[in-house]
Amino acid sequence: MLRYTLMRLGVFVACFVVVWGLVYSGVVPRGLGASNGMWVVLLSLVLSAPISFVVLRKERDRASLQVVQKVDRVKANLEANRTQEDSADDSARAQGQTQGQAS
């Protein structure tokens, strides 16, 4: 998951550098007044999203698989804990019933 995040960040930084170069060379219009930095960041985000979607498809699938495996493991652990609690509760109730019948 960290690898995918770093790769997304790398794609964004690359887009940021390219957009910054295009804005300051005059190919892409500058932002109004002091908003130029925000313009470059927003344009970089807009460009990096579809690029990441296409280029990082395999890495995204790998990260998704890791997340699914982790969720399945947590669910299995919760179910095992629930089963243990149910068993302990059932045995305690059974002991209480046998003690009540013996009295």
Backbone as CSV, one residue per row, in Angstrom:
resi,resn,N_x,N_y,N_z,CA_x,CA_y,CA_z,C_x,C_y,C_z
1,MET,0.823,-1.186,0.000,0.000,0.000,0.000,0.872,1.257,0.000
2,LEU,1.935,1.242,0.761,2.852,2.380,0.798,3.485,2.594,-0.569
3,ARG,3.807,1.500,-1.229,4.421,1.598,-2.557,3.477,2.295,-3.537
4,TYR,2.209,1.915,-3.520,1.219,2.532,-4.402,1.077,4.024,-4.093
5,THR,1.029,4.363,-2.826,0.902,5.765,-2.423,2.091,6.578,-2.893
6,LEU,3.292,6.013,-2.732,4.491,6.727,-3.183,4.521,6.865,-4.703
7,MET,4.036,5.860,-5.401,3.987,5.951,-6.857,2.981,7.018,-7.294
8,ARG,1.837,7.102,-6.608,0.860,8.161,-6.916,1.466,9.535,-6.670
9,LEU,2.179,9.659,-5.560,2.830,10.920,-5.242,3.864,11.270,-6.314
10,GLY,4.593,10.268,-6.785,5.580,10.497,-7.841,4.940,10.986,-9.129
11,VAL,3.807,10.399,-9.497,3.090,10.843,-10.704,2.626,12.282,-10.517
12,PHE,2.123,12.613,-9.332,1.688,13.987,-9.073,2.854,14.965,-9.160
13,VAL,3.975,14.609,-8.559,5.140,15.505,-8.584,5.613,15.708,-10.021
14,ALA,5.641,14.643,-10.803,6.050,14.766,-12.205,5.091,15.699,-12.956
15,CYS,3.786,15.531,-12.735,2.809,16.417,-13.373,2.983,17.854,-12.896
16,PHE,3.260,18.022,-11.617,3.463,19.363,-11.061,4.646,20.053,-11.729
17,VAL,5.745,19.326,-11.893,6.936,19.910,-12.520,6.643,20.287,-13.974
18,VAL,5.953,19.408,-14.687,5.628,19.689,-16.093,4.692,20.890,-16.190
19,VAL,3.643,20.917,-15.379,2.689,22.038,-15.417,3.380,23.328,-15.013
20,TRP,4.196,23.272,-13.981,4.919,24.468,-13.541,5.794,25.004,-14.679
21,GLY,6.490,24.096,-15.382,7.310,24.516,-16.516,6.478,25.122,-17.634
22,LEU,5.315,24.518,-17.908,4.449,25.042,-18.964,3.854,26.398,-18.600
23,VAL,3.501,26.590,-17.350,2.931,27.870,-16.911,3.983,28.966,-16.975
24,TYR,5.158,28.684,-16.483,6.177,29.726,-16.443,6.848,29.966,-17.788
25,SER,6.673,29.046,-18.730,7.169,29.311,-20.084,6.101,29.987,-20.932
26,GLY,4.878,30.087,-20.430,3.823,30.801,-21.121,2.952,29.933,-22.004
27,VAL,3.183,28.629,-22.049,2.375,27.734,-22.873,0.963,27.607,-22.285
28,VAL,0.881,27.501,-20.970,-0.395,27.417,-20.255,-0.583,28.747,-19.533
29,PRO,-1.797,29.305,-19.540,-1.999,30.616,-18.899,-1.759,30.563,-17.387
30,ARG,-1.280,31.681,-16.860,-1.038,31.806,-15.418,-2.359,32.042,-14.680
31,GLY,-2.323,31.771,-13.373,-3.486,32.070,-12.543,-3.604,33.558,-12.314
32,LEU,-4.742,33.991,-11.818,-4.968,35.408,-11.565,-4.307,35.833,-10.266
33,GLY,-3.525,36.873,-10.304,-2.901,37.442,-9.111,-2.042,36.433,-8.365
34,ALA,-2.352,36.254,-7.073,-1.569,35.363,-6.224,-2.051,33.917,-6.287
35,SER,-3.001,33.623,-7.154,-3.556,32.275,-7.221,-2.759,31.353,-8.155
36,ASN,-1.631,31.805,-8.649,-0.869,31.009,-9.610,-0.427,29.670,-9.019
37,GLY,0.022,29.654,-7.776,0.445,28.403,-7.143,-0.707,27.417,-7.033
38,MET,-1.868,27.919,-6.647,-3.050,27.064,-6.540,-3.451,26.536,-7.914
39,TRP,-3.346,27.363,-8.932,-3.665,26.962,-10.302,-2.768,25.807,-10.738
40,VAL,-1.483,25.917,-10.462,-0.537,24.869,-10.851,-0.849,23.575,-10.105
41,VAL,-1.140,23.649,-8.813,-1.462,22.455,-8.020,-2.750,21.801,-8.519
42,LEU,-3.788,22.579,-8.745,-5.058,22.025,-9.210,-4.934,21.396,-10.594
43,LEU,-4.235,22.060,-11.495,-4.042,21.502,-12.825,-3.221,20.220,-12.759
44,SER,-2.248,20.171,-11.870,-1.445,18.960,-11.683,-2.291,17.819,-11.145
45,LEU,-3.180,18.112,-10.199,-4.079,17.082,-9.671,-4.999,16.532,-10.749
46,VAL,-5.545,17.432,-11.550,-6.460,17.016,-12.612,-5.742,16.137,-13.631
47,LEU,-4.506,16.446,-13.934,-3.750,15.653,-14.902,-3.243,14.340,-14.312
48,SER,-2.833,14.358,-13.048,-2.222,13.152,-12.463,-3.246,12.062,-12.160
49,ALA,-4.500,12.420,-11.913,-5.517,11.416,-11.567,-5.736,10.401,-12.690
50,PRO,-6.037,10.824,-13.924,-6.229,9.816,-14.973,-4.938,9.091,-15.354
51,ILE,-3.823,9.794,-15.264,-2.545,9.132,-15.565,-2.293,8.023,-14.560
52,SER,-2.508,8.302,-13.273,-2.330,7.285,-12.233,-3.300,6.130,-12.426
53,PHE,-4.526,6.444,-12.809,-5.537,5.409,-12.996,-5.104,4.407,-14.061
54,VAL,-4.502,4.893,-15.126,-4.083,4.016,-16.218,-2.732,3.363,-15.940
55,VAL,-1.761,4.165,-15.547,-0.384,3.678,-15.411,-0.212,2.766,-14.206
56,LEU,-0.902,3.039,-13.119,-0.702,2.291,-11.872,-1.773,1.232,-11.635
57,ARG,-2.405,0.770,-12.690,-3.495,-0.214,-12.558,-3.033,-1.482,-11.846
58,LYS,-1.913,-2.053,-12.255,-1.432,-3.304,-11.646,-1.072,-3.098,-10.178
59,GLU,-0.428,-1.986,-9.888,-0.046,-1.709,-8.499,-1.285,-1.467,-7.636
60,ARG,-2.296,-0.815,-8.193,-3.546,-0.582,-7.458,-4.242,-1.904,-7.168
61,ASP,-4.236,-2.815,-8.136,-4.836,-4.134,-7.916,-4.089,-4.903,-6.837
62,ARG,-2.763,-4.788,-6.841,-1.948,-5.456,-5.819,-2.250,-4.887,-4.435
63,ALA,-2.353,-3.576,-4.338,-2.661,-2.937,-3.053,-4.061,-3.311,-2.593
64,SER,-4.993,-3.372,-3.532,-6.364,-3.763,-3.197,-6.412,-5.189,-2.660
65,LEU,-5.650,-6.068,-3.256,-5.596,-7.454,-2.795,-5.058,-7.529,-1.366
66,GLN,-4.052,-6.732,-1.063,-3.506,-6.710,0.297,-4.554,-6.236,1.295
67,VAL,-5.313,-5.219,0.925,-6.348,-4.703,1.820,-7.428,-5.765,2.041
68,VAL,-7.843,-6.446,0.980,-8.868,-7.482,1.096,-8.379,-8.616,1.995
69,GLN,-7.121,-9.024,1.835,-6.575,-10.093,2.673,-6.543,-9.675,4.137
70,LYS,-6.175,-8.432,4.395,-6.120,-7.949,5.777,-7.519,-7.905,6.390
71,VAL,-8.499,-7.452,5.625,-9.883,-7.405,6.120,-10.396,-8.813,6.391
72,ASP,-10.105,-9.754,5.498,-10.534,-11.137,5.707,-9.904,-11.738,6.965
73,ARG,-8.632,-11.419,7.201,-7.953,-11.915,8.390,-8.588,-11.352,9.660
74,VAL,-8.912,-10.064,9.645,-9.545,-9.442,10.811,-10.927,-10.054,11.054
75,LYS,-11.684,-10.271,9.968,-13.003,-10.903,10.116,-12.886,-12.304,10.695
76,ALA,-11.891,-13.069,10.240,-11.690,-14.421,10.759,-11.329,-14.379,12.241
77,ASN,-10.487,-13.434,12.645,-10.122,-13.294,14.055,-11.333,-12.913,14.900
78,LEU,-12.156,-12.013,14.395,-13.359,-11.628,15.135,-14.317,-12.801,15.282
79,GLU,-14.462,-13.572,14.211,-15.345,-14.743,14.272,-14.806,-15.786,15.255
80,ALA,-13.483,-15.976,15.274,-12.887,-16.925,16.218,-13.114,-16.455,17.649
81,ASN,-12.957,-15.167,17.901,-13.205,-14.631,19.245,-14.671,-14.781,19.633
82,ARG,-15.554,-14.525,18.692,-16.985,-14.654,18.969,-17.335,-16.107,19.294
83,THR,-16.751,-17.050,18.565,-16.999,-18.469,18.798,-16.483,-18.882,20.174
84,GLN,-15.308,-18.386,20.552,-14.768,-18.701,21.882,-15.673,-18.159,22.976
85,GLU,-16.147,-16.933,22.800,-17.029,-16.348,23.807,-18.333,-17.127,23.902
86,ASP,-18.876,-17.538,22.762,-20.114,-18.316,22.771,-19.905,-19.647,23.472
87,SER,-18.774,-20.294,23.218,-18.479,-21.586,23.855,-18.355,-21.421,25.364
88,ALA,-17.644,-20.380,25.791,-17.475,-20.141,27.220,-18.819,-19.832,27.876
89,ASP,-19.641,-19.044,27.200,-20.949,-18.699,27.741,-21.844,-19.930,27.817
90,ASP,-21.835,-20.757,26.799,-22.646,-21.976,26.794,-22.226,-22.932,27.901
91,SER,-20.909,-23.093,28.084,-20.447,-24.004,29.139,-20.771,-23.450,30.526
92,ALA,-20.683,-22.136,30.704,-21.029,-21.533,31.996,-22.510,-21.701,32.283
93,ARG,-23.352,-21.544,31.276,-24.788,-21.721,31.470,-25.117,-23.185,31.769
94,ALA,-24.416,-24.091,31.095,-24.655,-25.516,31.334,-24.251,-25.881,32.765
95,GLN,-23.147,-25.347,33.243,-22.727,-25.623,34.621,-23.724,-25.037,35.613
96,GLY,-24.251,-23.858,35.309,-25.233,-23.227,36.190,-26.520,-24.036,36.259
97,GLN,-26.920,-24.623,35.146,-28.145,-25.421,35.111,-27.951,-26.719,35.881
98,THR,-26.788,-27.364,35.716,-26.555,-28.622,36.434,-26.431,-28.373,37.932
99,GLN,-25.868,-27.268,38.339,-25.775,-26.934,39.772,-27.153,-26.628,40.329
100,GLY,-27.991,-25.961,39.530,-29.356,-25.654,39.973,-30.194,-26.907,40.108
101,GLN,-29.989,-27.895,39.258,-30.729,-29.145,39.332,-30.245,-30.010,40.490
102,ALA,-28.966,-29.899,40.825,-28.406,-30.705,41.909,-28.881,-30.196,43.261
103,SER,-29.256,-28.932,43.383,-29.650,-28.386,44.679,-30.991,-28.803,45.088
